[in-house]
Amino acid sequence: METRNIVFIAKSLDGYIAGPEGELDWLNSVPNPNHEDVGLHPLMERIDGLIMGRNTFTMVCNMGGEWPYSKPVFVLSNTLKEVPEEFEDKAIIVNGPLHELINDLHAEGFYQLYIDGGITVQNFLKEDLIDEMIISTLPILLGGGTPLFGSLPKSMMFDHVESKVLLNQITQDTYFRNRS
């Protein structure tokens, strides 16, 4: 079975995934009165599980409402020792070297993985473990905050395979890792 690690993330025009104080309210800056899907549902149908960082997991837990994921969530953390009781059946804490973690998850039948969270995405990129990126760019300048990309040990080539315009405002680009 083909394995694939997929990033699905939104960023501002100036490349930030969160504002200067970690705020995410800008993600709702483009009106979506009909609650149109912006690609998450098709992604969720493709994947076997999610790997997310502890900060992203904490944010999702604090959003309230219904748990947004129908697939297993693996929370990457060296500090979190247990999942809060109300999320015990929804998430599993994992840690260790990323290559080993990925190999272990593949051995357990998780071949298509959604990688989520700023630091987590950056760490997966540093290890060259990202196969596909779906990046939605919202037409807003935040002027600072958490950047999508960080420093890398080497340059990486990606092939641009698709562009879409969503809600007449959001540009969504899909890239596949070019390892040739």
N, C-alpha and C positions, 0 to 999 in steps of 0.2 A: 504494500500500500504506500502511495506517495505521502510523504510528510510535508507539512507546510506550516510555517510560523507567520502569522498575519497580524500586522498592525492596522487598526482602524481607529482613527483619531481626528480630532478637529483642532485647527490652529487659527490664530489671527493672521492678518496680512503681514504683520511683522514677526511672525514665527513663534508666537507664544501659545502654550496650551493652558495656562492659568495666568491671571492678572498678578500685579505686584504683591498683593496680600493673599494670593492663592484663590482669588475669587473666580467663579465659573459662570456668573450670571450673564456674561457676554455671550455665552453659548445660545441664549434665547433672544439675541438681538435681531435675528431675522424672523419676522412673523411666520408662523406656521398654523394658521387658523383651522385648517382641515386635518391637522396632525398627520401630514404626509410622511411616509417612511423615507429616511435619508440614507438607507443602506444597511441599517443594523439588522433588520429581520432576515434579509437574504444571507448576511454573514452568519447569523446564528444558526441558520439551516445548514450551512457548510461545515461548521466547526464541530469538534468533539468535546472541547473544553476551553477554559480561559485560564491564562496565567496573569495575575495582576499583582502589583506591588501593594505593600501594606498601606501606604497613604491613600491609594485609590480605593482599596477595600474599606478603609475607615470612612472615606467620603461616601461611598455607596451605602454603607450601613447607616450613616447619619441622615441620608436623604429622606427616610421615612417611606411610607407607602409599601406597595408590593415589591418583593424581590424581583429585579429586572431580568434575571438570567434563568434559562431553562436547562443549561448545561453545567457540568461540574466546574467549580471555580477553585483554582489552586492559588493560594495567597503566598507570594514569595516574601518571606520575612525571616530575619535572623533574630529579631527582638520579640515578636509576638509569639507567645507560648501556647495560647489557646484561642479558639474562635469564640466570640461572645455567644452565650447560650442560645439566643434566638436565631443564630445563624449556623449552629452546629451541623444541621443537615444540608447546608447550602455551600459550605466552603471548607477547604482542607489546607492547613498550613504546610508549606514545603520550603526547603532551603537546600543549600549546597551549591557546588559548581554548576553553572547553567548547562553545560554540555551533558553532564551526568543526569541532571534533572530531566532534560529533554529526552535523553535515551531511556530513562526509567518510564516516563509517561508514554513514549512510543511503545515500549514493551507491554504496557498495560492497555494498549489499544487506543490511545489518544494521539491521533496522527495529524489532525488539522487543529491548530491551536491559535486562539486569539490572544495576542500579547497586549496588555493594557497597563498604562501608568507611565508617567514621564521618565522617572529614573529607571524603571524596568525596561522600557523601550530602548533607552540609551545604553543600558548594560547589554541587552541582547544584540544591539548593533555593534558594540565594541567587540563582542565575541563572534560577529558575522553569523548570527543565528536568525536573521529576518529574511524571509523569502518573498514577502509581498507587503506593500504598504498602500493603504487606502487613506488618503489624506484629504480632509474637507477643509477648505479655506474660507473663513467668514470675512466679509468686507468690513473689518474693524481693525484699527490700530490700538493696541493696548499700551504701547510705550514702555513696557517692561513686564517682568514676571518670570514664569518658568518657561525656558525655551524648549521646543520640541527636540532639537538635536543638540548634542554636546560634542566634545572632542572625540576623535576616533584615532586608533593606531595607524590606520591607512585609509586611503580613499576607497570608495565603493561605488561601483557603477550599477545603476538601476535602469531598466527599460521602461519607458512610459508606454502603457498599453491602453489607457482609456481616460477620457475626460468627460465629465457630465456637469451640467448646471442644474442645481436643485433649488427649488423655491425662488427661481429667478435671481438669486443672489449668491448662493454658495457654489463654489467650484470644487468638485470632487475628482481627484486624480488618483489613478491606480498605477502602481509601479511594481515590476517584478525584478528580483535580484538577478543581475547578469554576472554569472561566475565564470564566464569563458575568457 
